[in-house]
């Protein structure tokens, strides 16, 4: 396992809570409603796949995005992604903590990207406020030991 997660179940519990909270952010709902981008994030150590539909037309004006995780259904049954990102769960944690630049990580080989990955990358400036949501989620789950300090 990596530095932050002891199991895929722990990863899914944390990220499910985070994604639920972030998807309901009213600013993001407005900004992302027309995006209609499906991306999958494949993590290892532990192995977890999450498919995120940014601006899902089925939930327009209700949620900024919908998501599916492999703790409920296999990635093969998720929506077909436009882009796939592969990274360690530790990198994913650092990214959502606001400590990593995914564009640089792709160039440096820390993250592998395929498909039309430039579309979701273009949204990063708009989603930066949810990095605080990730920290708040960890605090609410009483997982302060997972918070990356400045």
Phi and psi in degrees as a GROMACS rama.xvg file:
@    title "Ramachandran Plot"
@    xaxis  label "Phi"
@    yaxis  label "Psi"
@TYPE xy
-87.171  -166.032  UNK-2
-73.439  -35.0358  UNK-3
-100.57  -28.4368  UNK-4
-122.315  134.615  UNK-5
-89.0982  -17.9973  UNK-6
-160.652  164.442  UNK-7
-67.956  -31.2694  UNK-8
-62.7789  -42.4971  UNK-9
-64.1921  -45.154  UNK-10
-55.9625  -50.3692  UNK-11
-62.9702  -40.6208  UNK-12
-59.7273  -47.8875  UNK-13
-66.4691  -49.9183  UNK-14
-71.6218  -31.6906  UNK-15
-62.3316  -45.7047  UNK-16
-62.8623  -43.1605  UNK-17
-63.3287  -49.6352  UNK-18
-63.3455  -38.8198  UNK-19
-60.6259  -46.8459  UNK-20
-65.5769  -47.4997  UNK-21
-65.0065  -36.4805  UNK-22
-65.7004  -19.0603  UNK-23
-100.281  4.62394  UNK-24
-62.7249  119.373  UNK-25
-60.9202  -33.0568  UNK-26
-67.9026  -44.3573  UNK-27
-65.1226  -38.5233  UNK-28
-55.4506  -44.7065  UNK-29
-68.0563  -45.1206  UNK-30
-70.2437  -33.0044  UNK-31
-100.077  -3.49908  UNK-32
-57.8139  -27.7423  UNK-33
-105.752  6.86499  UNK-34
-66.6836  -48.6959  UNK-35
47.6412  57.234  UNK-36
-119.181  131.122  UNK-37
-111.304  124.192  UNK-38
-132.51  149.94  UNK-39
-116.574  138.262  UNK-40
-113.188  113.422  UNK-41
-101.172  119.544  UNK-42
-110.932  154.316  UNK-43
-129.025  155.398  UNK-44
60.406  62.5571  UNK-45
-87.6256  168.568  UNK-46
-81.9934  117.927  UNK-47
-147.115  137.296  UNK-48
-119.887  133.607  UNK-49
-129.524  129.709  UNK-50
-108.691  125.177  UNK-51
-117.551  127.732  UNK-52
-107.007  98.9154  UNK-53
-78.5976  127.075  UNK-54
68.2342  39.2676  UNK-55
-57.7235  117.151  UNK-56
-58.6402  -24.6259  UNK-57
-70.0631  -19.5604  UNK-58
-123.026  25.0429  UNK-59
-48.0009  132.427  UNK-60
68.0564  7.04126  UNK-61
-112.934  -39.9907  UNK-62
-138.743  148.411  UNK-63
-71.9591  -30.6461  UNK-64
-160.903  161.442  UNK-65
-115.69  163.551  UNK-66
-150.143  156.689  UNK-67
-132.357  139.388  UNK-68
-122.946  155.098  UNK-69
-73.9434  -1.77852  UNK-70
-74.9631  -17.1535  UNK-71
-107.796  -42.9395  UNK-72
-144.37  145.793  UNK-73
-64.3118  150.198  UNK-74
-56.2796  -29.2649  UNK-75
-64.1297  -25.0793  UNK-76
-93.687  -4.53553  UNK-77
-71.9487  170.755  UNK-78
-61.4105  147.592  UNK-79
-70.0999  120.982  UNK-80
-79.3716  151.298  UNK-81
-80.86  -30.2699  UNK-82
-141.716  148.623  UNK-83
-129.252  132.757  UNK-84
-117.813  131.871  UNK-85
-118.673  130.831  UNK-86
-160.363  167.266  UNK-87
-73.1653  153.349  UNK-88
-62.2517  -32.1327  UNK-89
-64.6763  -42.3101  UNK-90
-62.7659  -44.2635  UNK-91
-56.1923  -44.9438  UNK-92
-61.4966  -45.9155  UNK-93
-64.2672  -37.7219  UNK-94
-61.6958  -52.1179  UNK-95
-67.6897  -17.5538  UNK-96
-82.5927  -2.45817  UNK-97
80.2398  20.9966  UNK-98
-107.861  -3.53448  UNK-99
-129.723  147.686  UNK-100
-105.704  113.761  UNK-101
-68.5487  -32.8739  UNK-102
-61.2739  -46.6554  UNK-103
-64.509  -36.2638  UNK-104
-67.4235  -34.0318  UNK-105
-66.3365  -46.8929  UNK-106
-62.1231  -40.063  UNK-107
-82.3265  -4.36755  UNK-108
87.578  4.49058  UNK-109
-73.5094  -27.1126  UNK-110
-128.414  133.927  UNK-111
-100.314  135.86  UNK-112
-128.785  141.347  UNK-113
-141.548  165.462  UNK-114
76.8939  -157.908  UNK-115
-86.3267  67.9634  UNK-116
-77.3218  -12.234  UNK-117
-68.8153  -30.5186  UNK-118
-61.709  -52.4982  UNK-119
-67.4622  -32.2956  UNK-120
-62.2804  -33.3232  UNK-121
-65.4805  -19.7022  UNK-122
-86.3163  -9.83297  UNK-123
-55.0061  -45.0727  UNK-124
-56.8079  -33.0043  UNK-125
-76.8367  -26.5643  UNK-126
-93.8033  -6.40822  UNK-127
-47.8927  -37.5562  UNK-128
-57.894  -24.0294  UNK-129
-77.8687  -5.16161  UNK-130
-60.6305  -36.4585  UNK-131
-65.4377  -34.0157  UNK-132
-63.9763  -37.278  UNK-133
-61.7433  -46.4153  UNK-134
-61.1041  -45.1356  UNK-135
-61.5073  -38.1056  UNK-136
-62.4068  -45.713  UNK-137
-60.4172  -41.1763  UNK-138
-63.4423  -45.5921  UNK-139
-63.6107  -32.6683  UNK-140
-84.1172  4.00047  UNK-141
57.5689  44.7045  UNK-142
-117.043  46.4829  UNK-143
-56.1779  -28.3257  UNK-144
-65.8793  -14.779  UNK-145
-94.1576  -4.80797  UNK-146
-76.5187  127.25  UNK-147
-86.2479  119.391  UNK-148
-76.3654  157.404  UNK-149
